[in-house]
């Protein structure tokens, strides 16, 4: 209660100060300077947005302009406050309140630029970019409390609010420290994992599946270690969370079993190397090549450019055709039927020439033609060719070869039969007159 009364007294001092004529003028001046600074910041944002259109590439000029955008509000308001302070002093008006805003605005500008510089110096992270403003104002809030002399009182007030759990007291201050520690350690872990990912991507001696596996394992371990270190850094005993372990286990067993199953299946796919980035697979009616492996799903892109997210569990429990599991060579079969009146040996040679003329058909293994059967309407032939890049599509190869065979057959008078049926009409026998 004594601490609460002290804060009340501090507020009363400020209210008394603002209730005077000079205090009211200074408060109105601060509000007017804030409004002008907001308009200035808005205009400056529009100006640099137009100017940055000429800086397509990243460079020092782009970094400098973005940095000034972060500090434009604080610096412009500081300028307006200094001008207003100079004018008020000419009329012998007390400016003690305006003096407080000078270090506050300077610290705000410096912190915004410092956090932006740190964000740009680490690997690109959408989460860090989204939380940049929040982190800046949190740090500035602590600095502002220190500058006005309220930080010790604020920390004491936060430390006095809490609850007892498991023989330990959790206060608002400890939760705030935990939040800050988690953010710091998570940012460090994120930077390290992105560095590992960039290094593995550049490695010439690691397979795609090994790169993805190493990135996932390192990310999981580093985030776990970062969270545990954050708990330890604020003095929280990890055994206090043992009471929640049963609830977590029940949650995984009932509500999170599918998510947990997909997560484990993702690691199984990485370690047994059955599905790798770049593989061409067929699952059900879907055909495409694997774009990326994630903790919960696999991204498969088909020939229409549509990306399908397939849960990892489906790739473990259902039948999957991997066209490039051990060998990227894929054989295509093109069945063709010619009439019985055609020269079969010439037709087989023309089919072979059409297949070998295609640029995607391999010479080793060589293309072959086979006489498969004597059908009802003609002789069944089959051309068998090999391609090395099924991810580029196999339908186009079949279409091009079939078209080339059709042209060759027309030029060499080889006919492709169509179904024919002979209908014999049987007349009933005639009966003689008078016979029964």
SELUM-658398 format. One line per 8 residues: number of its first residue (from 1); their letters; for each residue x, z, y of C-alpha. Coordinates in nm, 4 decimals. Each point is the difference from the previous one (the first is absolute). Layout:
N
NUM> a> X/Z/Y ~ ...
***
This chain:
436
1> xxxxxxxx> 0.0000/0.0000/0.0000 ~ 0.2890/0.0696/0.2354 ~ 0.1279/-0.3539/-0.0465 ~ -0.3467/-0.1423/0.0598 ~ -0.0343/0.2038/0.3182 ~ 0.3370/-0.1281/0.1153 ~ -0.1119/-0.3598/-0.0418 ~ -0.3216/0.0784/0.1880
9> xxxxxxxx> 0.2046/0.1459/0.2840 ~ 0.2157/-0.3152/0.0106 ~ -0.3108/-0.2139/0.0275 ~ -0.1361/0.2212/0.2743 ~ 0.3198/-0.0493/0.1986 ~ -0.0375/-0.3786/-0.0268 ~ -0.3692/0.0127/0.0910 ~ 0.0810/0.2153/0.3028
17> xxxxxxxx> 0.2711/-0.2449/0.1004 ~ -0.2338/-0.2985/-0.0247 ~ -0.2763/0.1786/0.1900 ~ 0.2060/-0.0018/0.3208 ~ 0.0016/-0.2918/0.2409 ~ 0.3590/-0.0986/-0.0860 ~ -0.0709/0.0386/-0.3705 ~ -0.3091/-0.2177/0.0229
25> xxxxxxxx> 0.1908/-0.2659/0.1924 ~ 0.2764/0.0018/-0.2590 ~ -0.2495/-0.0214/-0.2886 ~ -0.1758/-0.2935/0.1663 ~ 0.3386/-0.1611/0.0632 ~ 0.0931/0.0330/-0.3677 ~ -0.3288/-0.1567/-0.1107 ~ 0.0372/-0.2854/0.2491
33> xxxxxxxx> 0.3613/-0.0600/-0.1092 ~ -0.1144/-0.0055/-0.3635 ~ -0.2693/-0.2608/0.0764 ~ 0.2461/-0.2171/0.1933 ~ 0.2551/0.0355/-0.2799 ~ -0.2594/-0.1099/-0.2559 ~ -0.0816/-0.3120/0.2040 ~ 0.3702/-0.0732/0.0443
41> xxxxxxxx> 0.0593/0.0387/-0.3725 ~ -0.2874/-0.2365/-0.0788 ~ 0.1336/-0.2665/0.2365 ~ 0.3512/0.0429/-0.1373 ~ -0.1278/-0.0471/-0.3562 ~ -0.1683/-0.3257/0.1000 ~ 0.3181/-0.1168/0.1725 ~ 0.2327/0.0657/-0.2937
49> xxxxxxxx> -0.2535/-0.1491/-0.2467 ~ 0.0230/-0.3278/0.1902 ~ 0.3751/0.0301/0.0407 ~ 0.0640/0.0729/-0.3687 ~ -0.1453/-0.3390/-0.0869 ~ 0.3356/-0.1461/0.1051 ~ 0.1922/0.2362/-0.2324 ~ -0.0911/-0.1257/-0.3454
57> xxxxxxxx> 0.3042/0.1539/-0.1654 ~ 0.0853/0.3663/-0.0077 ~ 0.2655/0.0979/0.2451 ~ 0.1137/0.2455/0.2620 ~ -0.2355/-0.1395/0.2655 ~ -0.3060/0.0465/-0.2252 ~ 0.1122/0.3528/-0.0925 ~ 0.0523/0.0911/0.3675
65> xxxxxxxx> -0.3445/-0.1275/0.1021 ~ -0.1728/0.1865/-0.2822 ~ 0.1887/0.3156/0.0943 ~ -0.1118/-0.0241/0.3627 ~ -0.3582/-0.0352/-0.1250 ~ 0.0309/0.3411/-0.1696 ~ 0.1264/0.1698/0.3163 ~ -0.1984/-0.1954/0.2600
73> xxxxxxxx> -0.2783/0.2578/0.0393 ~ 0.2304/0.3014/0.0305 ~ 0.2480/-0.1672/0.2350 ~ -0.2653/-0.1531/0.2263 ~ -0.1840/0.3326/0.0216 ~ 0.3281/0.1737/0.0784 ~ 0.0594/-0.2464/0.2813 ~ -0.3464/0.0615/0.1439
81> xxxxxxxx> 0.0462/0.3782/-0.0298 ~ 0.3335/-0.0151/0.1853 ~ -0.1539/-0.2082/0.2799 ~ -0.2988/0.2359/0.0221 ~ 0.2285/0.3026/0.0024 ~ 0.1975/-0.1471/0.2888 ~ -0.3211/-0.0629/0.1987 ~ -0.1404/0.3485/-0.0656
89> xxxxxxxx> 0.3248/0.1644/0.1048 ~ -0.0227/-0.1754/0.3362 ~ -0.3243/0.1910/0.0575 ~ 0.1555/0.3317/-0.1140 ~ -0.2200/0.0168/-0.3112 ~ 0.1228/0.1945/-0.3019 ~ 0.1086/-0.2360/-0.2807 ~ 0.0937/0.2508/-0.2711
97> xxxxxxxx> -0.2466/-0.1537/-0.2470 ~ 0.1380/-0.3496/0.0555 ~ 0.3511/0.1320/-0.0662 ~ -0.1096/0.0894/-0.3535 ~ -0.1043/-0.3596/-0.0748 ~ 0.3417/-0.1500/0.0782 ~ 0.1799/0.1343/-0.3129 ~ -0.3167/-0.0517/-0.2082
105> xxxxxxxx> -0.0243/-0.3693/0.0829 ~ 0.3760/-0.0549/-0.0361 ~ -0.0045/0.1610/-0.3452 ~ -0.3055/-0.2059/-0.1009 ~ 0.1721/-0.3271/0.0952 ~ 0.3219/0.0997/-0.1768 ~ -0.1792/0.1078/-0.3186 ~ -0.2104/-0.3188/-0.0168
113> xxxxxxxx> 0.3117/-0.2156/0.0347 ~ 0.1962/0.2155/-0.2496 ~ -0.2733/-0.0171/-0.2683 ~ -0.0362/-0.3755/0.0523 ~ 0.3775/-0.0454/-0.0337 ~ 0.0037/0.2028/-0.3223 ~ -0.2884/-0.2067/-0.1398 ~ 0.1800/-0.3244/0.0755
121> xxxxxxxx> 0.3270/0.1253/-0.1502 ~ -0.1524/0.0707/-0.3431 ~ -0.1488/-0.2630/-0.2364 ~ -0.3409/-0.1275/0.1016 ~ -0.2790/0.2371/-0.0988 ~ -0.3694/-0.0483/0.0875 ~ -0.0620/0.3745/-0.0402 ~ 0.2769/0.0905/0.2436
129> xxxxxxxx> -0.1280/-0.2519/0.2517 ~ -0.3541/0.1389/-0.0258 ~ 0.1201/0.3595/0.0445 ~ 0.2486/-0.0744/0.2780 ~ -0.2321/0.1131/0.2806 ~ -0.1134/0.3122/-0.1876 ~ 0.3578/0.1071/-0.0704 ~ 0.1012/-0.0614/0.3607
137> xxxxxxxx> -0.2776/0.2165/0.1434 ~ 0.0551/0.2743/-0.2569 ~ 0.3673/0.0262/0.0926 ~ -0.0857/-0.0215/0.3683 ~ -0.2604/0.2752/-0.0411 ~ 0.2659/0.2378/-0.1303 ~ 0.2380/-0.0975/0.2808 ~ -0.2767/0.0382/0.2603
145> xxxxxxxx> -0.0846/0.3498/-0.1224 ~ 0.3684/0.0886/0.0248 ~ 0.0290/-0.1372/0.3551 ~ -0.2997/0.1970/0.1279 ~ 0.1140/0.3128/-0.1859 ~ -0.2941/0.0161/-0.2399 ~ 0.1806/-0.0885/-0.3232 ~ 0.0759/0.3569/-0.1180
153> xxxxxxxx> -0.3575/0.1083/0.0689 ~ -0.1442/-0.3084/-0.1733 ~ 0.2192/0.0539/-0.3075 ~ -0.1011/0.3661/-0.0160 ~ -0.3670/-0.0936/0.0286 ~ 0.0298/-0.2573/-0.2805 ~ 0.1852/0.2503/-0.2159 ~ -0.2744/0.2586/0.0447
161> xxxxxxxx> -0.2711/-0.2305/-0.1416 ~ 0.0100/-0.0418/-0.3775 ~ -0.1274/0.1106/-0.3391 ~ 0.1426/0.1692/-0.3084 ~ 0.0239/-0.2004/-0.3223 ~ 0.1833/0.0872/-0.3186 ~ 0.1811/0.2950/0.1524 ~ 0.1277/-0.2079/0.2898
169> xxxxxxxx> -0.1294/-0.0485/0.3531 ~ -0.0538/-0.3548/0.1240 ~ -0.0155/-0.0227/0.3778 ~ -0.0821/-0.2825/0.2351 ~ 0.3646/-0.0069/0.1044 ~ 0.1214/-0.0413/-0.3599 ~ -0.2485/-0.2837/-0.0535 ~ 0.1229/-0.1709/0.3176
177> xxxxxxxx> 0.3608/0.0374/-0.1136 ~ -0.0963/-0.1383/-0.3412 ~ -0.1688/-0.2994/0.1628 ~ 0.3065/-0.0767/0.2099 ~ 0.2347/0.0490/-0.2966 ~ -0.2095/-0.2289/-0.2233 ~ 0.0016/-0.2739/0.2649 ~ 0.3773/0.0236/0.0501
185> xxxxxxxx> 0.0868/0.0040/-0.3701 ~ -0.2492/-0.2756/-0.0803 ~ 0.1448/-0.2212/0.2728 ~ 0.3485/0.0564/-0.1396 ~ -0.1232/-0.0767/-0.3529 ~ -0.1757/-0.3139/0.1217 ~ 0.3155/-0.1219/0.1731 ~ 0.2106/0.0625/-0.3109
193> xxxxxxxx> -0.2461/-0.1781/-0.2302 ~ -0.0184/-0.3015/0.2308 ~ 0.3780/-0.0107/0.0105 ~ 0.0114/0.0087/-0.3815 ~ -0.2659/-0.2726/-0.0162 ~ 0.1907/-0.2253/0.2402 ~ 0.3253/0.0503/-0.1913 ~ -0.1581/-0.0712/-0.3386
201> xxxxxxxx> -0.1685/-0.3112/0.1397 ~ 0.3391/-0.1362/0.1006 ~ 0.1619/0.0822/-0.3354 ~ 0.0867/-0.3011/-0.2146 ~ 0.0435/0.2005/-0.3197 ~ -0.3414/0.1668/-0.0267 ~ -0.3088/-0.1565/-0.1504 ~ -0.3258/0.0014/0.2010
209> xxxxxxxx> -0.1586/0.2602/-0.2275 ~ 0.3060/0.2257/0.0290 ~ -0.0154/-0.0233/0.3793 ~ -0.3667/0.0954/0.0076 ~ 0.0566/0.2806/-0.2524 ~ 0.2924/0.1467/0.1920 ~ -0.1947/-0.0143/0.3269 ~ -0.3061/0.1696/-0.1499
217> xxxxxxxx> 0.1958/0.2740/-0.1750 ~ 0.2114/0.0714/0.3076 ~ -0.3079/0.0085/0.2237 ~ -0.1825/0.2396/-0.2320 ~ 0.3001/0.2311/-0.0372 ~ 0.0964/-0.0022/0.3669 ~ -0.3542/0.0696/0.1217 ~ -0.0363/0.2823/-0.2509
225> xxxxxxxx> 0.3354/0.1510/0.0997 ~ -0.0868/-0.0399/0.3687 ~ -0.3282/0.1875/-0.0433 ~ 0.1660/0.2794/-0.1974 ~ 0.2797/0.0298/0.2561 ~ -0.2577/0.0168/0.2782 ~ -0.1749/0.2875/-0.1774 ~ 0.3290/0.1766/-0.0596
233> xxxxxxxx> 0.1203/-0.0489/0.3580 ~ -0.2934/0.1992/0.1417 ~ 0.0457/0.2784/-0.2556 ~ -0.2989/-0.0761/-0.2239 ~ 0.0467/0.1134/-0.3586 ~ -0.0989/-0.2799/-0.2362 ~ -0.1397/0.2485/-0.2527 ~ -0.2873/0.0722/0.2400
241> xxxxxxxx> -0.1403/-0.3428/-0.0858 ~ -0.0168/0.0791/-0.3718 ~ -0.3650/0.0999/0.0393 ~ -0.0846/-0.3594/0.0910 ~ 0.1750/-0.1578/-0.3003 ~ -0.3011/0.0455/-0.2265 ~ -0.2319/-0.1611/0.2535 ~ 0.2377/-0.2927/0.0411
249> xxxxxxxx> 0.0146/-0.0467/-0.3769 ~ -0.3796/0.0018/-0.0268 ~ -0.0217/-0.2477/0.2898 ~ 0.2389/-0.2376/-0.1733 ~ -0.1873/0.0404/-0.3264 ~ -0.3399/-0.0858/0.1472 ~ -0.0014/-0.1604/0.3414 ~ 0.3502/-0.1472/0.0164
257> xxxxxxxx> 0.0502/-0.1179/-0.3566 ~ -0.0283/-0.3698/0.0879 ~ 0.2420/0.0316/0.2916 ~ 0.2437/0.1999/-0.2096 ~ -0.0345/-0.2481/-0.2869 ~ 0.0774/-0.2940/0.2297 ~ 0.2958/0.1888/0.1453 ~ 0.1530/0.0671/-0.3431
265> xxxxxxxx> -0.0795/-0.3552/-0.1145 ~ 0.1936/-0.1317/0.3003 ~ 0.3126/0.1841/-0.1134 ~ -0.0512/-0.1249/-0.3580 ~ -0.0141/-0.3595/0.1245 ~ 0.3235/0.0542/0.1902 ~ 0.1923/0.1641/-0.2807 ~ -0.1050/-0.2352/-0.2839
273> xxxxxxxx> 0.0441/-0.3025/0.2344 ~ -0.3021/-0.1769/-0.1466 ~ -0.1283/-0.1010/0.3454 ~ 0.2477/-0.0829/0.2772 ~ -0.0306/-0.1415/0.3520 ~ -0.0039/-0.3794/-0.0256 ~ -0.1480/-0.0098/-0.3522 ~ -0.2837/-0.2420/-0.0708
281> xxxxxxxx> -0.2805/0.1786/-0.1839 ~ -0.3538/-0.0600/-0.1217 ~ -0.2402/0.2915/-0.0370 ~ -0.3565/-0.0895/-0.0892 ~ -0.0929/-0.3034/0.2088 ~ 0.2631/0.0709/0.2648 ~ 0.3215/-0.1980/0.0166 ~ 0.2741/0.0557/0.2555
289> xxxxxxxx> 0.3407/0.1429/0.0694 ~ 0.0889/0.3622/0.0704 ~ 0.0728/0.0625/0.3662 ~ 0.0712/0.3741/0.0013 ~ -0.0252/0.3121/-0.2154 ~ -0.1501/0.3090/0.1638 ~ -0.0643/0.3529/-0.1174 ~ -0.3673/-0.0685/-0.0758
297> xxxxxxxx> -0.0386/-0.3769/-0.0319 ~ 0.1736/-0.3356/-0.0430 ~ -0.0454/-0.2820/0.2506 ~ -0.0624/-0.3354/-0.1729 ~ -0.0249/-0.3179/0.2101 ~ -0.1834/-0.2967/-0.1499 ~ 0.0356/-0.3715/0.0744 ~ -0.2719/0.0187/0.2677
305> xxxxxxxx> 0.2044/0.2504/0.2000 ~ -0.2359/0.2882/-0.0865 ~ 0.1717/0.3326/-0.0696 ~ -0.1640/0.2204/-0.2644 ~ 0.0785/0.3717/-0.0325 ~ -0.0016/0.0810/-0.3729 ~ 0.0186/0.3703/-0.0987 ~ 0.3107/0.0816/-0.2014
313> xxxxxxxx> -0.2114/0.1474/-0.2794 ~ -0.1626/-0.3401/-0.0651 ~ 0.3408/-0.1572/-0.0597 ~ 0.0803/0.2709/-0.2564 ~ -0.3272/0.0142/-0.1915 ~ -0.1096/-0.3667/-0.0001 ~ 0.1556/-0.3192/-0.1298 ~ 0.2248/-0.1671/0.2572
321> xxxxxxxx> 0.1674/-0.3393/-0.0388 ~ 0.3398/0.0003/0.1677 ~ 0.1093/-0.3600/0.0334 ~ 0.3499/0.0994/0.1092 ~ 0.0664/0.3168/-0.2018 ~ 0.3207/-0.1072/-0.1743 ~ 0.0193/-0.3679/0.0946 ~ -0.1388/-0.1719/0.3085
329> xxxxxxxx> -0.0355/-0.3314/-0.1873 ~ -0.3655/-0.0837/-0.0705 ~ -0.1243/-0.2808/-0.2233 ~ -0.2984/-0.2088/0.1052 ~ -0.2098/-0.1990/-0.2490 ~ -0.1808/-0.3131/0.1140 ~ -0.2393/-0.1401/-0.2669 ~ -0.0869/-0.3707/0.0258
337> xxxxxxxx> -0.2011/-0.2289/-0.2285 ~ 0.0580/-0.3745/-0.0440 ~ -0.2109/-0.2527/-0.1840 ~ 0.0811/-0.1210/-0.3495 ~ 0.0645/-0.3496/0.1377 ~ 0.2843/0.1192/0.2260 ~ 0.3730/0.0054/-0.0767 ~ 0.0477/0.3703/-0.0773
345> xxxxxxxx> 0.3818/-0.0062/0.0139 ~ -0.0052/-0.1694/0.3413 ~ -0.2593/0.2497/0.1237 ~ 0.2219/0.2907/-0.1107 ~ 0.2994/-0.1534/0.1782 ~ -0.1979/-0.0504/0.3212 ~ -0.1202/0.3591/-0.0136 ~ 0.3584/0.1208/-0.0445
353> xxxxxxxx> 0.1230/-0.2093/0.2932 ~ -0.2759/0.1340/0.2257 ~ 0.0886/0.3569/-0.0894 ~ 0.3755/-0.0417/0.0550 ~ -0.0601/-0.1695/0.3360 ~ -0.1556/0.3146/0.1490 ~ 0.2557/0.1990/0.2080 ~ -0.1087/0.3410/-0.1302
361> xxxxxxxx> 0.0229/-0.0926/-0.3698 ~ 0.3182/0.1293/-0.1673 ~ 0.2337/-0.2212/-0.1968 ~ 0.1014/0.2960/-0.2168 ~ -0.2163/0.0781/-0.1920 ~ -0.0887/-0.3665/-0.0158 ~ -0.3540/-0.1344/0.0228 ~ -0.1516/-0.1276/-0.3249
369> xxxxxxxx> -0.3144/-0.1806/-0.1147 ~ -0.1877/0.0709/-0.3193 ~ -0.2717/-0.1802/-0.1976 ~ -0.2358/0.2858/-0.0694 ~ -0.2951/-0.1475/-0.1912 ~ -0.2208/-0.3019/-0.0686 ~ -0.3193/0.0764/0.1816 ~ -0.3491/-0.1416/-0.0200
377> xxxxxxxx> 0.0446/-0.2218/0.3044 ~ 0.3776/-0.0488/0.0188 ~ 0.3473/0.1322/-0.0751 ~ 0.0787/0.3442/0.1497 ~ 0.3420/0.0150/0.1682 ~ 0.1635/0.2889/0.1866 ~ 0.2781/0.0101/0.2604 ~ 0.1990/0.3255/0.0177
385> xxxxxxxx> 0.2169/0.0699/0.3048 ~ 0.1844/0.3052/0.1336 ~ 0.0105/0.1373/0.3570 ~ 0.2108/0.2845/0.1384 ~ -0.2131/0.1089/0.2980 ~ -0.3540/0.0851/-0.1145 ~ -0.0546/0.2047/0.3182 ~ -0.0147/-0.3333/0.1874
393> xxxxxxxx> -0.3060/-0.0928/-0.2070 ~ -0.0414/-0.1975/-0.3217 ~ -0.3209/-0.1846/0.0853 ~ 0.1791/-0.2299/0.2443 ~ 0.2536/-0.0985/-0.2667 ~ -0.2736/-0.0834/-0.2491 ~ -0.1910/-0.2008/0.2590 ~ 0.3052/-0.2024/0.1079
401> xxxxxxxx> 0.1009/-0.0813/-0.3589 ~ -0.3548/-0.0935/-0.1037 ~ -0.0271/-0.2328/0.2987 ~ 0.3340/-0.1633/-0.0841 ~ -0.1103/-0.0469/-0.3647 ~ -0.3269/-0.1575/0.1132 ~ 0.1860/-0.2525/0.2153 ~ 0.2446/-0.0824/-0.2815
409> xxxxxxxx> -0.2831/-0.0491/-0.2499 ~ -0.1845/-0.2377/0.2352 ~ 0.3117/-0.2079/0.0574 ~ 0.0707/-0.0290/-0.3753 ~ -0.3596/-0.0572/-0.1220 ~ -0.0240/0.3286/-0.1879 ~ -0.3571/0.1184/-0.0033 ~ -0.1332/0.3531/-0.0009
417> xxxxxxxx> -0.3141/0.0037/-0.2214 ~ -0.3314/0.1570/0.0817 ~ -0.2410/0.1385/-0.2582 ~ -0.1738/-0.2728/-0.2003 ~ -0.2784/0.0270/-0.2544 ~ -0.1517/-0.2690/-0.2267 ~ -0.3737/0.0396/-0.0519 ~ -0.1441/-0.1619/-0.3138
425> xxxxxxxx> -0.3780/-0.0401/-0.0091 ~ -0.1356/0.0127/-0.3542 ~ -0.3345/-0.1768/-0.0476 ~ -0.2481/0.1549/-0.2436 ~ -0.0650/-0.2068/-0.3185 ~ -0.3077/-0.2247/0.0061 ~ -0.2808/0.0483/-0.2510 ~ -0.1810/-0.2845/-0.1831
433> xxxx> -0.3724/-0.0466/0.0579 ~ -0.2193/0.1730/-0.2551 ~ 0.2766/0.2253/-0.1268 ~ -0.0466/0.3766/0.0143
***
